[in-house]
């Protein structure tokens, strides 16, 4: 296998050091919220966001006033985007059926899909007000039928962002708080004097938010580990350097640690893309951020064959994978580790981020090897049940169960089965023996 890096990002050791620093800050902050409740949350908001309102929860009047600031055009666009997200989420929900089957005469097994009862949705707004994240988390939870949806977003430039609040409200949030970062995630999961804790946390965020969710997992459920955005472009000579560079930098502008990777079998395309990135960074308004991500986390990888490109892409397991080749459907068939695929030059990651209807909360840091992204099914718990409706079935299954319990040495377990054999099958099975 011949794989050449024309550009590498930070080595893994440095990235691990960064992660360790984040881990320590999060541990300390969550402990402060656990001990201090509302007072700790307020102190953290003052420290990190310089924001300390009378109440972090917005009243209905405040929500209405903020929504009135959103232009008619913007409101129509928000509604259009939410319609796309809701429509796809509803189609996904409709595919998830409750089942009940009779596996043997008198033996009925089934499962029900039950919504999580309370969800906390985090909507980032520190560097950019992430209006679309409200559609992805809040509206999708609403389609799933979650009875209590609370949403948190940090202040943007010192106050609630009107468009984000509008999207949260239209999406179906029952409670809206203007809180950001670790303090928001911690307050929703741990609870305070004024915020009842939730059962599950969802939504993207920076490295601190992602680490807070990781540390809180188990105490509450989470959707997935969705940290700083990642993007990969898989391309061959069917596309040009401008398109590759644009798609890479379009995601690198998210933050200072957003990996962007080009995988190609064309050395010329790779070199031209490097030059084009330099050109675009001279004129891109968000270059101050994007250039740091590209310098520290950008990579250009040249392979000999499509099979090598596929192997590299599956190993990296990037959050967003933009495929622009002469065999896009081949990659769709063979890719197995990623967040979401964007197939062909007519689509792009920004479509998925903002409007097309698929969810933009996706796995990062190789989590695509074991999970997909946020979707309506993440809000549903599949619970099984069983019932035996005849005496004959109770005695028959009981006999099997008794013998299998005794095989493992579980005498008390076996007696649960034996009782049914005696009660419903008319057989006398001594305590501590298996039913024959």
Residue pairs with C-beta under 8 A, 6 or more apart in sequence:
1 304
1 308
1 311
2 303
2 304
2 308
3 301
3 302
3 303
3 308
3 312
4 301
4 302
4 303
5 299
5 300
5 301
5 302
6 270
6 271
6 274
6 300
6 301
6 302
7 274
7 298
7 299
7 300
8 299
9 259
9 296
9 297
9 298
9 299
10 296
10 297
18 207
18 257
19 207
19 211
22 207
22 208
22 211
23 211
23 215
25 182
25 208
26 182
26 208
26 211
26 212
26 215
27 215
29 44
29 182
29 183
29 186
29 212
30 182
30 186
30 190
30 212
30 215
30 216
32 40
32 43
32 44
33 40
33 41
33 44
33 182
33 183
33 186
33 187
33 190
33 192
34 186
34 190
36 43
37 192
37 193
38 192
38 193
38 194
38 195
40 183
41 56
41 179
41 183
41 186
41 187
41 192
42 52
42 56
44 181
44 182
44 183
45 51
45 52
45 56
45 179
45 180
45 183
46 52
48 180
48 181
48 183
49 154
49 155
49 180
49 181
50 158
51 154
51 155
51 158
51 178
53 178
55 194
56 177
56 178
56 179
57 175
57 176
57 177
57 194
57 195
58 66
58 160
58 165
58 176
58 177
58 178
62 160
63 165
63 169
63 176
66 160
66 162
66 165
66 166
67 75
67 162
67 165
67 166
67 169
69 162
70 78
70 162
70 163
70 166
74 163
75 166
78 131
78 135
78 163
78 166
78 167
78 170
79 170
80 355
81 132
81 135
81 354
81 355
82 135
82 139
82 167
82 170
82 171
84 355
84 356
84 357
85 135
85 136
85 139
85 140
85 357
85 359
86 139
86 140
86 142
86 143
87 357
88 357
88 358
89 139
89 140
89 143
89 144
89 359
89 375
89 376
90 143
90 376
92 375
92 376
92 377
93 143
93 144
93 376
93 377
93 380
96 113
96 376
96 377
96 380
97 113
98 110
98 111
98 112
98 113
99 110
99 111
100 108
100 109
100 110
101 108
101 109
101 110
102 108
103 109
104 393
104 396
104 397
105 390
105 392
105 393
106 388
106 389
106 390
106 392
106 393
106 394
107 386
107 388
107 389
107 393
107 397
108 386
108 387
108 388
108 389
109 384
109 385
109 386
110 384
110 385
110 386
111 382
111 383
111 384
111 385
112 382
112 383
112 385
113 380
113 381
113 382
114 380
114 381
114 382
114 383
115 144
115 145
115 146
115 147
115 379
115 380
115 381
116 144
116 146
116 199
116 200
116 221
116 379
116 380
116 381
117 146
117 147
117 148
117 199
118 146
118 147
118 148
118 149
118 150
118 196
118 197
118 198
118 199
118 200
119 137
119 141
119 146
119 148
119 149
119 150
119 198
119 199
119 200
119 201
119 202
119 379
120 150
120 151
120 152
120 185
120 188
120 189
120 198
120 200
120 201
120 202
120 220
121 134
121 137
121 138
121 141
121 149
121 150
121 151
121 152
121 168
121 173
121 202
121 203
122 133
122 137
122 151
122 152
122 153
122 184
122 185
122 188
122 201
122 202
122 203
122 204
122 205
122 209
123 130
123 133
123 134
123 137
123 138
123 151
123 152
123 153
123 164
123 167
123 168
123 203
124 130
124 133
124 153
124 154
124 180
124 203
124 204
124 205
124 206
124 209
125 153
125 154
125 155
125 156
125 161
125 164
125 180
126 154
126 156
126 180
126 181
126 206
127 254
127 255
127 289
128 254
129 153
129 156
129 161
129 163
129 164
130 153
130 164
130 204
131 161
131 163
131 164
131 167
132 167
132 353
132 354
132 355
132 360
133 203
133 204
133 360
133 361
134 151
134 153
134 164
134 167
134 168
134 171
134 173
135 167
135 171
136 203
136 359
136 360
136 361
136 374
137 151
137 171
137 202
137 203
137 223
137 361
137 374
138 149
138 151
138 167
138 168
138 171
138 172
138 173
139 170
139 171
139 172
140 359
140 374
140 375
140 376
140 379
141 149
141 172
141 202
141 379
142 149
142 171
142 172
143 376
144 376
144 377
144 379
144 380
145 379
146 379
148 174
148 175
148 198
149 172
149 173
149 174
149 175
150 173
150 174
150 175
150 176
150 177
150 188
150 195
150 198
151 168
151 171
151 173
151 175
151 176
151 177
152 176
152 177
152 178
152 179
152 180
152 184
152 185
152 187
152 188
153 160
153 161
153 164
153 165
153 168
153 176
153 177
153 178
153 179
153 180
153 184
154 178
154 179
154 180
154 181
154 184
155 161
155 178
155 180
156 164
160 178
165 176
168 176
169 176
177 184
177 187
177 195
179 187
181 205
181 206
181 208
181 209
182 208
182 209
182 212
184 209
185 201
185 205
185 209
185 212
185 213
185 216
186 212
186 216
187 195
188 195
188 197
188 198
188 201
189 197
189 198
189 201
189 216
189 219
189 220
190 197
190 216
190 219
191 197
197 220
198 220
199 220
199 221
200 220
200 221
200 222
200 223
200 379
201 213
201 216
201 220
201 221
201 222
201 223
202 222
202 223
202 361
202 374
202 378
202 379
203 209
203 223
203 226
203 361
203 374
204 210
204 226
204 227
204 229
204 360
204 361
205 213
205 226
205 227
206 227
206 228
206 255
207 227
207 228
207 257
209 227
210 225
210 226
210 227
210 228
210 364
211 227
213 222
213 225
213 226
214 222
214 225
216 222
223 361
223 374
223 378
224 361
224 362
224 363
224 367
224 371
224 373
224 374
224 378
225 363
225 364
225 365
225 367
226 319
226 361
226 362
226 363
226 364
226 373
226 374
227 364
227 365
228 254
228 255
228 257
228 258
228 259
228 364
229 251
229 254
229 255
229 258
229 319
229 320
229 364
230 251
230 258
230 259
230 260
230 261
230 318
230 319
230 320
230 339
230 364
230 365
231 247
231 248
231 250
231 251
231 252
231 258
231 259
231 260
231 261
231 318
231 319
231 320
231 321
231 322
231 349
232 260
232 261
232 262
232 263
232 313
232 316
232 318
232 320
232 321
232 322
232 338
233 244
233 247
233 248
233 260
233 261
233 262
233 263
233 264
233 322
233 324
234 263
234 264
234 309
234 313
234 321
234 322
234 323
234 324
234 325
234 331
235 243
235 244
235 262
235 263
235 264
235 266
235 269
235 322
235 323
235 324
235 325
236 264
236 265
236 266
236 269
236 306
236 324
236 325
236 326
237 266
237 268
237 269
238 324
238 325
238 326
238 345
239 269
239 324
239 345
240 269
240 272
241 269
241 272
241 273
241 275
241 276
242 276
243 324
243 345
244 262
244 264
244 269
244 273
244 276
244 324
245 273
245 276
245 277
245 279
245 280
246 280
247 322
247 348
247 349
248 260
248 261
248 262
248 273
248 277
248 294
248 298
249 260
249 277
249 280
249 281
249 284
249 290
249 294
250 348
250 349
250 350
251 258
251 260
251 320
251 349
252 258
252 260
252 289
252 290
252 293
252 294
252 297
252 298
253 284
253 286
253 289
253 290
253 293
254 289
254 293
255 289
255 293
256 289
256 292
256 293
256 296
257 293
257 296
257 297
258 293
258 297
259 293
259 297
259 298
259 299
259 318
260 293
260 294
260 297
260 298
260 299
261 298
261 299
261 300
261 301
261 316
261 318
262 270
262 273
262 299
262 300
262 301
263 301
263 303
263 309
263 312
263 313
263 316
264 270
264 273
264 300
264 301
264 302
264 303
264 309
265 302
265 303
265 304
265 305
265 306
265 308
265 309
266 302
267 302
270 300
270 302
273 300
274 300
277 294
277 298
280 287
281 287
281 290
281 291
281 294
284 290
301 312
303 309
303 312
306 325
306 327
306 330
310 331
310 334
310 335
313 321
313 331
313 335
313 338
314 335
314 336
314 337
314 338
315 337
316 366
317 337
317 338
317 363
317 366
317 367
317 368
317 369
318 338
318 339
318 368
319 338
319 339
319 340
319 362
319 363
319 364
319 368
320 339
320 340
320 342
320 349
320 352
320 362
321 335
321 338
321 339
321 340
321 341
321 342
322 342
322 347
322 348
322 349
323 331
323 332
323 341
323 342
323 343
323 344
324 344
324 345
325 331
328 343
328 344
329 343
331 341
331 343
332 341
332 343
335 341
337 366
337 368
337 369
338 368
339 362
339 363
339 364
339 368
339 372
339 373
340 352
340 358
340 360
340 362
340 373
342 348
342 349
342 351
342 352
347 356
352 358
352 360
353 360
354 360
358 373
359 373
359 374
359 375
360 373
361 373
361 374
362 368
362 372
362 373
362 374
363 371
363 372
363 373
388 394
388 397
391 424
391 425
392 424
392 425
394 420
394 421
394 423
394 424
394 425
395 420
395 421
395 424
395 425
395 426
395 427
396 425
397 417
397 420
398 417
398 418
398 419
398 420
398 421
398 424
398 425
398 435
399 417
399 421
399 425
399 435
399 436
401 413
401 414
401 416
401 417
402 414
402 417
402 418
402 421
402 429
402 434
402 435
403 414
403 434
403 435
405 411
405 413
405 414
405 416
405 417
405 434
406 414
406 433
406 434
411 431
411 432
414 432
414 433
414 434
414 435
415 431
415 432
417 435
418 429
418 431
418 433
418 434
418 435
421 427
421 429
421 435
422 428
422 429
427 435
429 435
429 436
